[in-house]
């Protein structure tokens, strides 16, 4: 009985962990030209993914990369 409980916990964890992982995108608002980091890929024409459309695995990685994207630089 104990083995079944442990196996169930391991199985649930294996399926739950990928759902917790988020993808981060650098997105530019088409009207303001302001760039932000978001967890959702834009589906409208008012925002576009910039930085070669790269998907980042952590928010910190995306925030550091936003500093190097030419269209996001402050003028």
N, C-alpha and C positions, 0 to 999 in steps of 0.2 A: 504494500500500500504506500509505503514511504517513497519507494522508487518511482511509482506512478506520479506522485505529487511533485517530486523534483523534476521529472521529465516534462510534466505539464508546465511548470514554471519556466524551464529553459526554453521550451517551445514558444510560449507566449512572449518571452523576452526577445527571441530571435525575430519575431514578426513585428514587434512594437518598436524596436530601435530604428529601423529604417524610416518609419513614419515620423520619428522625432527629429531626424536630420532635415535641415532646411537648406535650400539653395538661396544664394544672394545674388542680386543683379544690380548693376549700376544703370540707373534709368535717368534720362534727361527729359524734362518737361518741354514740349515743342514750343510753347508760347513764351515761357520765361527763360528758357535755356539753362535752368538750374538743374544740377545733378543731385540725385539722392541714392541711397542704398535701400533696396526693398527686397522682400522675400517672395514677391509675386511678379512673374514676367508680365509686362503690360500687354493687354489685348486690344487696346484702342490706338488710334493714330495720334492722340494728344501726348503720348509718352513713348519714348523709344529706348531700347537697350543700347548702351554705348560701350566702348572698350572692346571691340571685336566680338561682342555678344557673349563674352566669357561668363561662365557660371562659377561663383565662388562658394566655397564650403563653409566659411566662417564670416561673420560680420566684420571682424577686425581685418581680415584679408581684403574684403571689398572696400572698406573705408581707407585702407592704405593705398589700394589700387586707384581709387577715385582721384587721388592727388596726381597721378601720372597720366590720366586720360586728357588729351589735348583739348577736346571740346568742353571739358569741365573746368578748365583753369579760369580763375578770376581775371577779369580784364581791367 
